[in-house]
Structure formats: structure tokens, C-alpha cells
């Protein structure tokens, strides 16, 4: 009982900043950002004004660089393990396993990024033609 109450209180304490955020500014521009000079909390990350832009900024500017550095570190580490194995089959097996897991982790990291970028570009391509058709119909109607 005490453990579940403690977990509930921790979740509640961590979720307070999510529900007590600043109120959205009315009259935002076409990009979803508040108009220049309006009162409000400026975005310190300069990544955009919506949650999608923030998540994309965090992934592209934090997660991928850290993942790349870790991947390089573990490739070097597994190479070090292979060199220092000295013919010991058990240590060599550990080095090969470390290298394999490093390659799998790197493939998952880069593969997830490639899939996400592909989905984003596909959605943008699908949504653009409908907008262009609407503009063409409006320009034809004006003539």
C-alpha cells in the first residue's frame, strides 16, 4: 500500500508542470506561433511553437548526437575487447557480442530516424497536392 501511494505521489509531482503550463495566446499566426510583440513566454529552444517541433528538435539535436557518440564509443570498446582477448575464447565471444549489440543498437537508432523522416515527408507530399489544387481552382475562378 505504501509503495503504490509513493509511486502515485511521484507521478503526480512529476505531472504538475504539465498541467500548470502557461495559457495559450489567442490570435496566433499561420504557423501556430504567437504574433511578434505579443505577451507570452518565448520559446527558449527556438525550435518552433508546437509540441511536434519541440519533439523533433529534441530528437535531432539531443538524442541522435548522443546516440552517435555512444555508438562510436562502444565500437571502440568492443575493438579494445577483441584486441585484449589474447586468444581467450570466452573473452573473444564477449567482444563479438558487444560489437553485435552495438551494431544492432545503432541500426535501431538510425532506422527509427529514417522511418520517421520518411513518414513525415510522405505526409507532407500527400498534403501538398490538395493545397495546390485548391490554389489552382481559385486562380482559374478569378480569371
N, CA, C and O atoms as a GROMACS GRO file, in nm:
protein
  572
    1UNK      N    1   0.083  -0.119   0.000
    1UNK     CA    2   0.000   0.000   0.000
    1UNK      C    3   0.087   0.126   0.000
    1UNK      O    4   0.063   0.219  -0.077
    2UNK      N    5   0.189   0.127   0.087
    2UNK     CA    6   0.275   0.244   0.093
    2UNK      C    7   0.354   0.263  -0.037
    2UNK      O    8   0.376   0.376  -0.081
    3UNK      N    9   0.394   0.152  -0.096
    3UNK     CA   10   0.472   0.160  -0.219
    3UNK      C   11   0.388   0.218  -0.334
    3UNK      O   12   0.436   0.302  -0.409
    4UNK      N   13   0.263   0.173  -0.347
    4UNK     CA   14   0.177   0.225  -0.453
    4UNK      C   15   0.142   0.371  -0.427
    4UNK      O   16   0.130   0.448  -0.522
    5UNK      N   17   0.124   0.410  -0.302
    5UNK     CA   18   0.096   0.550  -0.269
    5UNK      C   19   0.217   0.637  -0.304
    5UNK      O   20   0.202   0.747  -0.356
    6UNK      N   21   0.336   0.588  -0.275
    6UNK     CA   22   0.458   0.661  -0.307
    6UNK      C   23   0.472   0.678  -0.458
    6UNK      O   24   0.507   0.787  -0.505
    7UNK      N   25   0.444   0.574  -0.534
    7UNK     CA   26   0.452   0.583  -0.680
    7UNK      C   27   0.350   0.682  -0.733
    7UNK      O   28   0.381   0.762  -0.822
    8UNK      N   29   0.228   0.679  -0.679
    8UNK     CA   30   0.125   0.772  -0.722
    8UNK      C   31   0.167   0.916  -0.693
    8UNK      O   32   0.149   1.003  -0.778
    9UNK      N   33   0.221   0.942  -0.575
    9UNK     CA   34   0.264   1.078  -0.540
    9UNK      C   35   0.379   1.125  -0.628
    9UNK      O   36   0.386   1.243  -0.662
   10UNK      N   37   0.469   1.033  -0.664
   10UNK     CA   38   0.580   1.072  -0.752
   10UNK      C   39   0.528   1.107  -0.891
   10UNK      O   40   0.573   1.205  -0.951
   11UNK      N   41   0.435   1.028  -0.942
   11UNK     CA   42   0.378   1.057  -1.074
   11UNK      C   43   0.302   1.189  -1.070
   11UNK      O   44   0.312   1.269  -1.163
   12UNK      N   45   0.227   1.212  -0.963
   12UNK     CA   46   0.152   1.336  -0.950
   12UNK      C   47   0.247   1.455  -0.943
   12UNK      O   48   0.222   1.558  -1.005
   13UNK      N   49   0.355   1.442  -0.868
   13UNK     CA   50   0.450   1.552  -0.855
   13UNK      C   51   0.520   1.581  -0.988
   13UNK      O   52   0.547   1.696  -1.021
   14UNK      N   53   0.549   1.477  -1.063
   14UNK     CA   54   0.615   1.497  -1.192
   14UNK      C   55   0.521   1.550  -1.298
   14UNK      O   56   0.567   1.610  -1.396
   15UNK      N   57   0.392   1.529  -1.282
   15UNK     CA   58   0.297   1.576  -1.384
   15UNK      C   59   0.246   1.716  -1.356
   15UNK      O   60   0.175   1.772  -1.441
   16UNK      N   61   0.278   1.775  -1.243
   16UNK     CA   62   0.231   1.911  -1.212
   16UNK      C   63   0.278   2.012  -1.318
   16UNK      O   64   0.198   2.095  -1.360
   17UNK      N   65   0.404   2.010  -1.362
   17UNK     CA   66   0.443   2.107  -1.464
   17UNK      C   67   0.366   2.090  -1.596
   17UNK      O   68   0.352   2.187  -1.670
   18UNK      N   69   0.318   1.972  -1.625
   18UNK     CA   70   0.245   1.950  -1.749
   18UNK      C   71   0.109   2.017  -1.747
   18UNK      O   72   0.064   2.070  -1.849
   19UNK      N   73   0.042   2.013  -1.633
   19UNK     CA   74  -0.093   2.067  -1.626
   19UNK      C   75  -0.096   2.212  -1.582
   19UNK      O   76  -0.201   2.276  -1.591
   20UNK      N   77   0.015   2.266  -1.536
   20UNK     CA   78   0.015   2.405  -1.490
   20UNK      C   79   0.092   2.496  -1.585
   20UNK      O   80   0.146   2.598  -1.543
   21UNK      N   81   0.098   2.459  -1.712
   21UNK     CA   82   0.170   2.539  -1.810
   21UNK      C   83   0.099   2.669  -1.839
   21UNK      O   84  -0.016   2.690  -1.798
   22UNK      N   85   0.166   2.758  -1.909
   22UNK     CA   86   0.109   2.887  -1.943
   22UNK      C   87  -0.006   2.870  -2.041
   22UNK      O   88  -0.007   2.778  -2.122
   23UNK      N   89  -0.102   2.960  -2.032
   23UNK     CA   90  -0.218   2.954  -2.120
   23UNK      C   91  -0.178   2.996  -2.260
   23UNK      O   92  -0.094   3.084  -2.279
   24UNK      N   93  -0.238   2.933  -2.359
   24UNK     CA   94  -0.207   2.964  -2.498
   24UNK      C   95  -0.254   3.105  -2.532
   24UNK      O   96  -0.357   3.151  -2.482
   25UNK      N   97  -0.179   3.172  -2.616
   25UNK     CA   98  -0.212   3.307  -2.657
   25UNK      C   99  -0.308   3.301  -2.775
   25UNK      O  100  -0.282   3.229  -2.871
   26UNK      N  101  -0.417   3.374  -2.768
   26UNK     CA  102  -0.515   3.377  -2.875
   26UNK      C  103  -0.462   3.461  -2.990
   26UNK      O  104  -0.378   3.549  -2.970
   27UNK      N  105  -0.510   3.432  -3.109
   27UNK     CA  106  -0.471   3.512  -3.225
   27UNK      C  107  -0.333   3.476  -3.277
   27UNK      O  108  -0.258   3.563  -3.321
   28UNK      N  109  -0.300   3.351  -3.272
   28UNK     CA  110  -0.168   3.311  -3.319
   28UNK      C  111  -0.162   3.322  -3.470
   28UNK      O  112  -0.264   3.322  -3.539
   29UNK      N  113  -0.041   3.331  -3.519
   29UNK     CA  114  -0.020   3.345  -3.663
   29UNK      C  115  -0.047   3.216  -3.738
   29UNK      O  116  -0.092   3.117  -3.679
   30UNK      N  117  -0.020   3.216  -3.868
   30UNK     CA  118  -0.049   3.099  -3.951
   30UNK      C  119   0.039   2.980  -3.917
   30UNK      O  120   0.002   2.866  -3.943
   31UNK      N  121   0.156   3.006  -3.858
   31UNK     CA  122   0.246   2.896  -3.823
   31UNK      C  123   0.215   2.837  -3.686
   31UNK      O  124   0.280   2.742  -3.644
   32UNK      N  125   0.116   2.892  -3.617
   32UNK     CA  126   0.083   2.844  -3.484
   32UNK      C  127   0.159   2.917  -3.376
   32UNK      O  128   0.135   2.895  -3.258
   33UNK      N  129   0.250   3.006  -3.416
   33UNK     CA  130   0.328   3.084  -3.320
   33UNK      C  131   0.254   3.211  -3.285
   33UNK      O  132   0.178   3.263  -3.368
   34UNK      N  133   0.273   3.263  -3.164
   34UNK     CA  134   0.213   3.390  -3.130
   34UNK      C  135   0.272   3.500  -3.218
   34UNK      O  136   0.388   3.493  -3.256
   35UNK      N  137   0.193   3.603  -3.250
   35UNK     CA  138   0.246   3.712  -3.331
   35UNK      C  139   0.359   3.785  -3.259
   35UNK      O  140   0.365   3.786  -3.136
   36UNK      N  141   0.447   3.845  -3.336
   36UNK     CA  142   0.562   3.914  -3.279
   36UNK      C  143   0.516   4.029  -3.191
   36UNK      O  144   0.423   4.102  -3.226
   37UNK      N  145   0.580   4.046  -3.078
   37UNK     CA  146   0.548   4.155  -2.988
   37UNK      C  147   0.435   4.124  -2.892
   37UNK      O  148   0.402   4.208  -2.808
   38UNK      N  149   0.375   4.006  -2.901
   38UNK     CA  150   0.266   3.973  -2.811
   38UNK      C  151   0.322   3.927  -2.678
   38UNK      O  152   0.436   3.882  -2.668
   39UNK      N  153   0.238   3.938  -2.577
   39UNK     CA  154   0.282   3.894  -2.445
   39UNK      C  155   0.275   3.743  -2.439
   39UNK      O  156   0.185   3.682  -2.496
   40UNK      N  157   0.367   3.684  -2.371
   40UNK     CA  158   0.369   3.540  -2.356
   40UNK      C  159   0.509   3.494  -2.321
   40UNK      O  160   0.601   3.574  -2.310
   41UNK      N  161   0.521   3.367  -2.304
   41UNK     CA  162   0.650   3.309  -2.271
   41UNK      C  163   0.721   3.273  -2.401
   41UNK      O  164   0.670   3.190  -2.476
   42UNK      N  165   0.837   3.332  -2.429
   42UNK     CA  166   0.908   3.297  -2.553
   42UNK      C  167   0.968   3.158  -2.544
   42UNK      O  168   1.003   3.111  -2.436
   43UNK      N  169   0.978   3.094  -2.657
   43UNK     CA  170   1.037   2.960  -2.663
   43UNK      C  171   1.188   2.973  -2.660
   43UNK      O  172   1.247   3.028  -2.753
   44UNK      N  173   1.253   2.924  -2.554
   44UNK     CA  174   1.399   2.940  -2.546
   44UNK      C  175   1.475   2.847  -2.639
   44UNK      O  176   1.594   2.870  -2.665
   45UNK      N  177   1.410   2.743  -2.690
   45UNK     CA  178   1.479   2.646  -2.775
   45UNK      C  179   1.481   2.685  -2.922
   45UNK      O  180   1.556   2.627  -3.000
   46UNK      N  181   1.400   2.781  -2.960
   46UNK     CA  182   1.393   2.829  -3.099
   46UNK      C  183   1.364   2.716  -3.197
   46UNK      O  184   1.410   2.719  -3.311
   47UNK      N  185   1.289   2.616  -3.153
   47UNK     CA  186   1.262   2.502  -3.238
   47UNK      C  187   1.123   2.503  -3.298
   47UNK      O  188   1.089   2.412  -3.373
   48UNK      N  189   1.044   2.600  -3.267
   48UNK     CA  190   0.908   2.606  -3.316
   48UNK      C  191   0.814   2.632  -3.200
   48UNK      O  192   0.857   2.648  -3.086
   49UNK      N  193   0.687   2.638  -3.231
   49UNK     CA  194   0.590   2.676  -3.129
   49UNK      C  195   0.496   2.564  -3.091
   49UNK      O  196   0.408   2.585  -3.008
   50UNK      N  197   0.510   2.447  -3.147
   50UNK     CA  198   0.419   2.339  -3.112
   50UNK      C  199   0.498   2.220  -3.058
   50UNK      O  200   0.621   2.216  -3.063
   51UNK      N  201   0.425   2.125  -3.007
   51UNK     CA  202   0.487   2.008  -2.945
   51UNK      C  203   0.566   1.926  -3.046
   51UNK      O  204   0.673   1.874  -3.014
   52UNK      N  205   0.514   1.914  -3.168
   52UNK     CA  206   0.584   1.837  -3.271
   52UNK      C  207   0.722   1.896  -3.298
   52UNK      O  208   0.820   1.822  -3.308
   53UNK      N  209   0.730   2.028  -3.310
   53UNK     CA  210   0.859   2.092  -3.337
   53UNK      C  211   0.954   2.073  -3.220
   53UNK      O  212   1.074   2.055  -3.241
   54UNK      N  213   0.903   2.077  -3.098
   54UNK     CA  214   0.987   2.056  -2.981
   54UNK      C  215   1.042   1.913  -2.978
   54UNK      O  216   1.160   1.892  -2.952
   55UNK      N  217   0.956   1.815  -3.004
   55UNK     CA  218   1.000   1.675  -3.004
   55UNK      C  219   1.103   1.652  -3.114
   55UNK      O  220   1.203   1.585  -3.092
   56UNK      N  221   1.078   1.707  -3.232
   56UNK     CA  222   1.173   1.691  -3.342
   56UNK      C  223   1.307   1.756  -3.308
   56UNK      O  224   1.412   1.700  -3.340
   57UNK      N  225   1.303   1.872  -3.245
   57UNK     CA  226   1.427   1.938  -3.205
   57UNK      C  227   1.504   1.855  -3.103
   57UNK      O  228   1.625   1.840  -3.114
   58UNK      N  229   1.433   1.799  -3.004
   58UNK     CA  230   1.499   1.718  -2.902
   58UNK      C  231   1.562   1.594  -2.965
   58UNK      O  232   1.676   1.558  -2.933
   59UNK      N  233   1.489   1.529  -3.054
   59UNK     CA  234   1.543   1.408  -3.117
   59UNK      C  235   1.662   1.440  -3.205
   59UNK      O  236   1.766   1.374  -3.197
   60UNK      N  237   1.649   1.543  -3.290
   60UNK     CA  238   1.757   1.573  -3.385
   60UNK      C  239   1.878   1.639  -3.319
   60UNK      O  240   1.991   1.619  -3.364
   61UNK      N  241   1.856   1.716  -3.213
   61UNK     CA  242   1.966   1.791  -3.154
   61UNK      C  243   2.022   1.728  -3.025
   61UNK      O  244   2.130   1.767  -2.980
   62UNK      N  245   1.951   1.632  -2.966
   62UNK     CA  246   1.998   1.573  -2.841
   62UNK      C  247   2.016   1.422  -2.854
   62UNK      O  248   2.126   1.370  -2.834
   63UNK      N  249   1.909   1.352  -2.889
   63UNK     CA  250   1.911   1.206  -2.888
   63UNK      C  251   2.006   1.150  -2.994
   63UNK      O  252   2.089   1.064  -2.964
   64UNK      N  253   1.995   1.197  -3.117
   64UNK     CA  254   2.081   1.143  -3.223
   64UNK      C  255   2.230   1.171  -3.201
   64UNK      O  256   2.311   1.080  -3.218
   65UNK      N  257   2.269   1.294  -3.165
   65UNK     CA  258   2.412   1.314  -3.139
   65UNK      C  259   2.466   1.230  -3.023
   65UNK      O  260   2.576   1.176  -3.031
   66UNK      N  261   2.388   1.219  -2.915
   66UNK     CA  262   2.434   1.138  -2.802
   66UNK      C  263   2.441   0.991  -2.843
   66UNK      O  264   2.536   0.921  -2.808
   67UNK      N  265   2.341   0.944  -2.918
   67UNK     CA  266   2.343   0.806  -2.966
   67UNK      C  267   2.461   0.778  -3.058
   67UNK      O  268   2.521   0.670  -3.053
   68UNK      N  269   2.495   0.875  -3.143
   68UNK     CA  270   2.609   0.857  -3.233
   68UNK      C  271   2.740   0.849  -3.156
   68UNK      O  272   2.826   0.767  -3.186
   69UNK      N  273   2.755   0.934  -3.056
   69UNK     CA  274   2.877   0.932  -2.974
   69UNK      C  275   2.887   0.798  -2.898
   69UNK      O  276   2.994   0.739  -2.891
   70UNK      N  277   2.775   0.753  -2.842
   70UNK     CA  278   2.775   0.624  -2.771
   70UNK      C  279   2.807   0.509  -2.866
   70UNK      O  280   2.878   0.416  -2.828
   71UNK      N  281   2.753   0.514  -2.988
   71UNK     CA  282   2.781   0.408  -3.085
   71UNK      C  283   2.930   0.402  -3.117
   71UNK      O  284   2.988   0.294  -3.120
   72UNK      N  285   2.991   0.517  -3.141
   72UNK     CA  286   3.135   0.520  -3.170
   72UNK      C  287   3.214   0.470  -3.049
   72UNK      O  288   3.309   0.392  -3.064
   73UNK      N  289   3.175   0.513  -2.929
   73UNK     CA  290   3.244   0.467  -2.808
   73UNK      C  291   3.237   0.316  -2.794
   73UNK      O  292   3.338   0.252  -2.764
   74UNK      N  293   3.120   0.257  -2.815
   74UNK     CA  294   3.107   0.113  -2.797
   74UNK      C  295   3.173   0.033  -2.909
   74UNK      O  296   3.215  -0.080  -2.885
   75UNK      N  297   3.183   0.088  -3.028
   75UNK     CA  298   3.260   0.020  -3.134
   75UNK      C  299   3.407   0.017  -3.094
   75UNK      O  300   3.474  -0.085  -3.109
   76UNK      N  301   3.457   0.129  -3.044
   76UNK     CA  302   3.596   0.133  -2.998
   76UNK      C  303   3.616   0.038  -2.880
   76UNK      O  304   3.716  -0.033  -2.873
   77UNK      N  305   3.521   0.036  -2.788
   77UNK     CA  306   3.530  -0.051  -2.671
   77UNK      C  307   3.530  -0.199  -2.712
   77UNK      O  308   3.608  -0.278  -2.659
   78UNK      N  309   3.443  -0.235  -2.806
   78UNK     CA  310   3.440  -0.376  -2.850
   78UNK      C  311   3.569  -0.412  -2.924
   78UNK      O  312   3.616  -0.525  -2.914
   79UNK      N  313   3.627  -0.318  -2.997
   79UNK     CA  314   3.757  -0.342  -3.060
   79UNK      C  315   3.866  -0.361  -2.958
   79UNK      O  316   3.953  -0.447  -2.972
   80UNK      N  317   3.860  -0.279  -2.852
   80UNK     CA  318   3.956  -0.295  -2.742
   80UNK      C  319   3.942  -0.432  -2.677
   80UNK      O  320   4.043  -0.496  -2.644
   81UNK      N  321   3.818  -0.477  -2.658
   81UNK     CA  322   3.797  -0.610  -2.600
   81UNK      C  323   3.853  -0.720  -2.690
   81UNK      O  324   3.909  -0.818  -2.642
   82UNK      N  325   3.837  -0.703  -2.822
   82UNK     CA  326   3.889  -0.804  -2.915
   82UNK      C  327   4.041  -0.808  -2.912
   82UNK      O  328   4.101  -0.916  -2.916
   83UNK      N  329   4.102  -0.691  -2.905
   83UNK     CA  330   4.248  -0.686  -2.905
   83UNK      C  331   4.304  -0.745  -2.776
   83UNK      O  332   4.404  -0.816  -2.778
   84UNK      N  333   4.240  -0.716  -2.664
   84UNK     CA  334   4.290  -0.763  -2.534
   84UNK      C  335   4.246  -0.904  -2.500
   84UNK      O  336   4.283  -0.957  -2.396
   85UNK      N  337   4.167  -0.967  -2.587
   85UNK     CA  338   4.121  -1.104  -2.560
   85UNK      C  339   4.239  -1.200  -2.558
   85UNK      O  340   4.240  -1.295  -2.479
   86UNK      N  341   4.337  -1.178  -2.642
   86UNK     CA  342   4.458  -1.259  -2.641
   86UNK      C  343   4.434  -1.406  -2.669
   86UNK      O  344   4.503  -1.492  -2.613
   87UNK      N  345   4.337  -1.437  -2.754
   87UNK     CA  346   4.312  -1.577  -2.788
   87UNK      C  347   4.218  -1.648  -2.692
   87UNK      O  348   4.184  -1.764  -2.716
   88UNK      N  349   4.177  -1.584  -2.586
   88UNK     CA  350   4.084  -1.644  -2.491
   88UNK      C  351   3.944  -1.645  -2.555
   88UNK      O  352   3.887  -1.540  -2.585
   89UNK      N  353   3.891  -1.766  -2.576
   89UNK     CA  354   3.764  -1.780  -2.648
   89UNK      C  355   3.648  -1.711  -2.576
   89UNK      O  356   3.560  -1.653  -2.640
   90UNK      N  357   3.647  -1.718  -2.444
   90UNK     CA  358   3.535  -1.659  -2.369
   90UNK      C  359   3.537  -1.506  -2.380
   90UNK      O  360   3.432  -1.444  -2.400
   91UNK      N  361   3.655  -1.447  -2.367
   91UNK     CA  362   3.665  -1.301  -2.379
   91UNK      C  363   3.641  -1.255  -2.522
   91UNK      O  364   3.584  -1.148  -2.545
   92UNK      N  365   3.683  -1.336  -2.620
   92UNK     CA  366   3.658  -1.304  -2.760
   92UNK      C  367   3.509  -1.310  -2.791
   92UNK      O  368   3.457  -1.228  -2.867
   93UNK      N  369   3.441  -1.407  -2.733
   93UNK     CA  370   3.296  -1.419  -2.752
   93UNK      C  371   3.225  -1.297  -2.694
   93UNK      O  372   3.130  -1.246  -2.753
   94UNK      N  373   3.271  -1.251  -2.577
   94UNK     CA  374   3.212  -1.131  -2.515
   94UNK      C  375   3.234  -1.009  -2.604
   94UNK      O  376   3.144  -0.926  -2.620
   95UNK      N  377   3.353  -0.997  -2.662
   95UNK     CA  378   3.383  -0.885  -2.750
   95UNK      C  379   3.295  -0.887  -2.875
   95UNK      O  380   3.244  -0.783  -2.918
   96UNK      N  381   3.277  -1.005  -2.933
   96UNK     CA  382   3.192  -1.016  -3.052
   96UNK      C  383   3.047  -0.984  -3.019
   96UNK      O  384   2.978  -0.919  -3.098
   97UNK      N  385   3.001  -1.029  -2.903
   97UNK     CA  386   2.864  -1.000  -2.861
   97UNK      C  387   2.846  -0.850  -2.838
   97UNK      O  388   2.743  -0.794  -2.877
   98UNK      N  389   2.944  -0.785  -2.777
   98UNK     CA  390   2.937  -0.640  -2.756
   98UNK      C  391   2.931  -0.567  -2.889
   98UNK      O  392   2.854  -0.472  -2.905
   99UNK      N  393   3.012  -0.609  -2.983
   99UNK     CA  394   3.012  -0.547  -3.115
   99UNK      C  395   2.878  -0.568  -3.186
   99UNK      O  396   2.825  -0.476  -3.248
  100UNK      N  397   2.824  -0.689  -3.176
  100UNK     CA  398   2.695  -0.718  -3.239
  100UNK      C  399   2.584  -0.631  -3.180
  100UNK      O  400   2.503  -0.575  -3.253
  101UNK      N  401   2.581  -0.621  -3.048
  101UNK     CA  402   2.478  -0.539  -2.983
  101UNK      C  403   2.495  -0.392  -3.016
  101UNK      O  404   2.397  -0.318  -3.026
  102UNK      N  405   2.618  -0.348  -3.032
  102UNK     CA  406   2.643  -0.210  -3.072
  102UNK      C  407   2.588  -0.184  -3.212
  102UNK      O  408   2.524  -0.081  -3.236
  103UNK      N  409   2.613  -0.276  -3.304
  103UNK     CA  410   2.561  -0.260  -3.439
  103UNK      C  411   2.408  -0.263  -3.442
  103UNK      O  412   2.346  -0.187  -3.515
  104UNK      N  413   2.348  -0.351  -3.363
  104UNK     CA  414   2.202  -0.360  -3.357
  104UNK      C  415   2.144  -0.230  -3.301
  104UNK      O  416   2.046  -0.178  -3.354
  105UNK      N  417   2.203  -0.179  -3.194
  105UNK     CA  418   2.155  -0.054  -3.135
  105UNK      C  419   2.168   0.064  -3.230
  105UNK      O  420   2.077   0.147  -3.238
  106UNK      N  421   2.279   0.071  -3.301
  106UNK     CA  422   2.300   0.178  -3.397
  106UNK      C  423   2.201   0.167  -3.513
  106UNK      O  424   2.147   0.267  -3.560
  107UNK      N  425   2.177   0.044  -3.558
  107UNK     CA  426   2.079   0.024  -3.665
  107UNK      C  427   1.938   0.064  -3.621
  107UNK      O  428   1.864   0.123  -3.698
  108UNK      N  429   1.902   0.032  -3.498
  108UNK     CA  430   1.771   0.071  -3.447
  108UNK      C  431   1.761   0.223  -3.437
  108UNK      O  432   1.659   0.280  -3.475
  109UNK      N  433   1.864   0.288  -3.387
  109UNK     CA  434   1.864   0.434  -3.373
  109UNK      C  435   1.850   0.502  -3.509
  109UNK      O  436   1.764   0.588  -3.527
  110UNK      N  437   1.933   0.463  -3.603
  110UNK     CA  438   1.928   0.525  -3.735
  110UNK      C  439   1.804   0.483  -3.814
  110UNK      O  440   1.746   0.562  -3.887
  111UNK      N  441   1.764   0.356  -3.798
  111UNK     CA  442   1.645   0.309  -3.868
  111UNK      C  443   1.520   0.379  -3.822
  111UNK      O  444   1.434   0.413  -3.904
  112UNK      N  445   1.507   0.402  -3.692
  112UNK     CA  446   1.390   0.474  -3.642
  112UNK      C  447   1.388   0.617  -3.694
  112UNK      O  448   1.282   0.669  -3.728
  113UNK      N  449   1.504   0.680  -3.701
  113UNK     CA  450   1.511   0.815  -3.754
  113UNK      C  451   1.473   0.819  -3.903
  113UNK      O  452   1.399   0.907  -3.946
  114UNK      N  453   1.524   0.723  -3.980
  114UNK     CA  454   1.494   0.718  -4.123
  114UNK      C  455   1.345   0.693  -4.146
  114UNK      O  456   1.284   0.757  -4.232
  115UNK      N  457   1.286   0.603  -4.070
  115UNK     CA  458   1.143   0.574  -4.085
  115UNK      C  459   1.060   0.697  -4.048
  115UNK      O  460   0.964   0.730  -4.118
  116UNK      N  461   1.096   0.766  -3.941
  116UNK     CA  462   1.022   0.885  -3.901
  116UNK      C  463   1.033   0.995  -4.006
  116UNK      O  464   0.934   1.061  -4.037
  117UNK      N  465   1.151   1.016  -4.061
  117UNK     CA  466   1.168   1.116  -4.166
  117UNK      C  467   1.090   1.078  -4.292
  117UNK      O  468   1.030   1.163  -4.357
  118UNK      N  469   1.090   0.949  -4.326
  118UNK     CA  470   1.014   0.904  -4.442
  118UNK      C  471   0.865   0.924  -4.425
  118UNK      O  472   0.797   0.968  -4.518
  119UNK      N  473   0.813   0.895  -4.307
  119UNK     CA  474   0.670   0.916  -4.281
  119UNK      C  475   0.638   1.065  -4.287
  119UNK      O  476   0.536   1.104  -4.344
  120UNK      N  477   0.724   1.149  -4.229
  120UNK     CA  478   0.700   1.294  -4.232
  120UNK      C  479   0.696   1.347  -4.375
  120UNK      O  480   0.607   1.424  -4.411
  121UNK      N  481   0.793   1.307  -4.455
  121UNK     CA  482   0.797   1.355  -4.594
  121UNK      C  483   0.680   1.303  -4.675
  121UNK      O  484   0.627   1.374  -4.760
  122UNK      N  485   0.638   1.179  -4.650
  122UNK     CA  486   0.523   1.124  -4.720
  122UNK      C  487   0.396   1.201  -4.685
  122UNK      O  488   0.316   1.233  -4.774
  123UNK      N  489   0.377   1.231  -4.559
  123UNK     CA  490   0.260   1.307  -4.518
  123UNK      C  491   0.262   1.446  -4.579
  123UNK      O  492   0.158   1.496  -4.623
  124UNK      N  493   0.379   1.509  -4.583
  124UNK     CA  494   0.389   1.642  -4.644
  124UNK      C  495   0.360   1.636  -4.793
  124UNK      O  496   0.296   1.727  -4.846
  125UNK      N  497   0.405   1.531  -4.862
  125UNK     CA  498   0.378   1.519  -5.005
  125UNK      C  499   0.230   1.493  -5.031
  125UNK      O  500   0.175   1.542  -5.129
  126UNK      N  501   0.168   1.416  -4.945
  126UNK     CA  502   0.025   1.387  -4.963
  126UNK      C  503  -0.057   1.511  -4.940
  126UNK      O  504  -0.156   1.534  -5.011
  127UNK      N  505  -0.020   1.592  -4.842
  127UNK     CA  506  -0.100   1.710  -4.810
  127UNK      C  507  -0.074   1.826  -4.906
  127UNK      O  508  -0.161   1.912  -4.918
  128UNK      N  509   0.038   1.833  -4.972
  128UNK     CA  510   0.068   1.945  -5.062
  128UNK      C  511  -0.020   1.946  -5.188
  128UNK      O  512  -0.070   2.052  -5.222
  129UNK      N  513  -0.041   1.834  -5.258
  129UNK     CA  514  -0.119   1.842  -5.382
  129UNK      C  515  -0.260   1.895  -5.361
  129UNK      O  516  -0.310   1.970  -5.444
  130UNK      N  517  -0.326   1.858  -5.252
  130UNK     CA  518  -0.461   1.907  -5.228
  130UNK      C  519  -0.460   2.058  -5.212
  130UNK      O  520  -0.550   2.126  -5.260
  131UNK      N  521  -0.359   2.111  -5.145
  131UNK     CA  522  -0.349   2.255  -5.127
  131UNK      C  523  -0.321   2.323  -5.260
  131UNK      O  524  -0.379   2.428  -5.290
  132UNK      N  525  -0.232   2.264  -5.343
  132UNK     CA  526  -0.201   2.323  -5.473
  132UNK      C  527  -0.323   2.320  -5.565
  132UNK      O  528  -0.343   2.414  -5.642
  133UNK      N  529  -0.403   2.215  -5.560
  133UNK     CA  530  -0.523   2.207  -5.643
  133UNK      C  531  -0.620   2.316  -5.603
  133UNK      O  532  -0.683   2.378  -5.689
  134UNK      N  533  -0.635   2.340  -5.474
  134UNK     CA  534  -0.724   2.445  -5.428
  134UNK      C  535  -0.678   2.582  -5.477
  134UNK      O  536  -0.760   2.664  -5.517
  135UNK      N  537  -0.549   2.606  -5.475
  135UNK     CA  538  -0.497   2.735  -5.522
  135UNK      C  539  -0.520   2.749  -5.672
  135UNK      O  540  -0.558   2.856  -5.718
  136UNK      N  541  -0.498   2.641  -5.748
  136UNK     CA  542  -0.520   2.646  -5.892
  136UNK      C  543  -0.666   2.675  -5.925
  136UNK      O  544  -0.695   2.753  -6.016
  137UNK      N  545  -0.761   2.612  -5.853
  137UNK     CA  546  -0.901   2.638  -5.878
  137UNK      C  547  -0.938   2.780  -5.847
  137UNK      O  548  -1.019   2.840  -5.919
  138UNK      N  549  -0.881   2.839  -5.740
  138UNK     CA  550  -0.909   2.977  -5.706
  138UNK      C  551  -0.854   3.070  -5.812
  138UNK      O  552  -0.920   3.168  -5.848
  139UNK      N  553  -0.733   3.043  -5.864
  139UNK     CA  554  -0.675   3.131  -5.964
  139UNK      C  555  -0.751   3.120  -6.097
  139UNK      O  556  -0.761   3.220  -6.169
  140UNK      N  557  -0.804   3.003  -6.130
  140UNK     CA  558  -0.882   2.985  -6.253
  140UNK      C  559  -1.015   3.058  -6.237
  140UNK      O  560  -1.062   3.122  -6.331
  141UNK      N  561  -1.076   3.050  -6.120
  141UNK     CA  562  -1.204   3.117  -6.098
  141UNK      C  563  -1.191   3.269  -6.106
  141UNK      O  564  -1.285   3.336  -6.146
  142UNK      N  565  -1.075   3.323  -6.068
  142UNK     CA  566  -1.055   3.467  -6.073
  142UNK      C  567  -1.039   3.516  -6.216
  142UNK      O  568  -1.070   3.631  -6.246
  143UNK      N  569  -0.991   3.429  -6.306
  143UNK     CA  570  -0.968   3.470  -6.445
  143UNK      C  571  -1.096   3.468  -6.516
  143UNK      O  572  -1.102   3.499  -6.635
   0.00000   0.00000   0.00000
